[in-house]
Amino acid sequence: MGGMSNQELRAEADAILAELVGDPGGSARLREDQWQAVAALVQERRRALVVQRTGWGKSAVYFVATALLRRRGAGPTVIISPLLALMRNQVESAARAGIRAHTINSANPEEWDAIYGEVERGETDVLLVSPERLNSVDFRDQVLPKLAATTGLLVVDEAHCISDWGHDFRPDYRRLRAMLTELPVGVPVLATTATANARVTADVAEQLGTGAGEALVLRGPLERESLRLGVVRLPDAPHRLAWLAEHLDELQGSGIIYTLTVAAAEEATAFLRQRGFTVASYTGRTENADRLQAEVDLQENRVKALVATSALGMGFDKPDLGFVIHLGSPSSPIAYYQQVGRAGRGVEHADVLLLPGKEDEAIWRYFADTAFPPEVQVRQTLSALAGAGRPLSVPALEAAVDLRRSRLETMLKVLDVDGAVKRVKGGWTATGADWVYDAERYAWVARQRAAEQQAMRDYVSTTGCRMEFLRRQLDDEGAAPCGRCDNCAGAWADSAVSAETVTGAAKELDRPGVEVEPRRMWPTGMPALGIELKGRIPAKEQCSTGRALGRLSDIGWGNRLRPLLAENAPDGPVPDDVLRAAVSVLADWARSAGGWAPNVPDAIARPVGVVAMPSLARPHLVGSLAQGIATVGRLPFLGSLTYTGPGDAAHTARRSNSAQRLRALSGAFTVSEDLAAALAAAPGPVLLVDDYTDSGWTLAVAARLLRRAGSEGVLPLVLAAAG
């Protein structure tokens, strides 16, 4: 280090820290554990894994190390982080210390070329890169090699994502192994996480040391002295919303209310606003500009809370966040620890409350389609790629492999890292390399997911210390009773709610009606399956935007409909309250702007009759729903489509991709002579009734048949929609 003593380097590091925290010349000093990490990077040029609780100050370590290394002629620091909110926060804090930082992520593609130019000219000190960039062909082939050759420090944030033993494995992160191998000797690497148990820590450390010897592991205690944990058990969703409305003002400052689904976030936001609270929704459906505004509003305490899904990410950095409430249990105590760690980082006291719901496990199951696919489906994919003679896109692969798109993409990324496939311009190709299906590892990961769910059930019911429970889930050897949680110190959150507020919440949740968007394009690759459908669905063969009582993922009608539509639920007549709700949805639909069929040119304002979808699983439910609507609406019941498919093809493969779903449905229905005659005798749009829509292809196929048989429009009405 040019003859500089350890004490002098430490003093320089502390001065940089003071600038970072906005107190130049002040008394800010790195703690000994932080200094140990900085020294390992700057003096020893080592690879280090830091496992420390949220709020420990990991960003201070890599910004201080960056400034020290840059002053000594090192190249720019590259930080890999999935946390867009954190990226924005860190760019601002780095600027205080004169550190020039830029981000490369999906939200700013128009800035990428200019940023790359600044990096090449040495004008950028820190480049924050989202992990999905690592899987971009252009970035991987053109940008990544340059970064690997010139970077002065590589930082891997949320490093537990590297390990498929962990709760939040992300295949994009596996691309880092190649970058680690290509880094010049002596380039330090810092990996950071707050949520890694012993096995994940060992796995990440092993990958981190690839080609560079053993990585240094710096692990600290995961106690969070500022957090007071509690569980409030309430009988149903209206009671939980009512509890929020009556107790939110009692919580200190502003905070985050996490929900398990987008629908639940929107429902909770609507109700709390109705009750006079300034809150904002933050989900995967929130526009980027609205997300930015919501983050700023929370930072500046202009809102009491963000009502958020996990789309908010772990990286939202607000040190004085006063509370975190979960409206529903996450499926992993490790993920839960990470989310609650957003609170109380810069204040002495913060409240953390879990309000579990009866629907939580049904929602876990709904989103559980994450296991690595069976070997036969992996081999089908490799065979399709090998036999194509050209790169295949994911939509083209869907015609060959019965996997949903998100699961197919995840599998391809894993195979890419394993060397079995390669992403190129135009799609994916097989490399021809030998590949072994690691069934034992995949089964272990699946068992780990099940164990995490059981641990979350145990967290709710435990009579022991809640913080100690979470720390033990992370293999924290120093775990001990906290003395603050509701089990250590007694219940501190009042569970009482007034009947009036519960009634108001129930009324909000009981309001039925969500739009069901129609399919407008046929899936790619159908001709390869022998089905001559491609391109845009002709307007005269489409159905209109329809309606559902609710989404299965919401906490209002979703909670009512899930038991009714469960696979093992008995078939029976539609319940009276469900029929009344369906009629209410129709009435609102009729009153809405544009009438019944806004997408059908010259359609009359009222359907001329009701048609039912045939149902093998719930014929009585669907039939009685269609007949009931016809009776109440004084519409003729025109009949049902006829199911002619094999077995249960029309009602299976709900979790399949679009091409496979449409393949199962092709030719599965016909219009009988009687129904055709009824349609001919009553020209106009018809109301098409079914119990459930997921992919939308059943409605699309049925609408095409009905319109070809003479119907002037098809208005779908279903009990439940997915998502």
Secondary structure, DSSP 8 states (H G I E B T S, - for coil): -TT--HHHHHHHHHHHHHHHTT-TTS-----HHHHHHHHHHHTS--EEEEE--TTS-HHHHHHHHHHHHHHTT---EEEE-S-HHHHHHHHHHHHHTT--EEEESTT-GGGHHHHHHHHHTT--SEEEE-GGGGG-HHIIIIIHHHHHHH-SEEEESSGGGG-TTSTT--HHHHTHHHHHHHS-TT--EEEEES---HHHHHHHHHHHTTTT---EEEE-----TTEEEEE---SSHHHHHHHHHHHGGGSSS-EEEEESSHHHHHHHHHHHHHTT--EEEESTTS-HHHHHHHHHHHHTT-SSEEEE-GGG-S----TT--EEEEES--S-HHHHHHHHTTSSSSSS-EEEEEE--TTHHHHHHHT-TTS---HHHHHHHHHHHHHHSS-B-HHHHHTTS---HHHHHHHHHHHHHTTSEEEETTEEEE--------HHHHHHHHHHHHHHHHHHHHHHH--S-HHHHHHHHTT-TT----S-SHHHH---S-----HHHHHHHHHHHT---EEE----B--TTGGGGT----SB--GGG----EEEEEETTSSSHHHHHHHHHSTT-------HHHHHHHHHHHHHHHHSTT-S-TTSTT--SS-SEEEE---SS-HHHHHHHHHHHHHHTT--EEEE-EE-SSTTGGGS-TTS-HHHHHHHHTTSEE--HHHHHHHHHS-SEEEEEEEEESSSHHHHHHHHHHHHTT-SEEEEEEEEE--
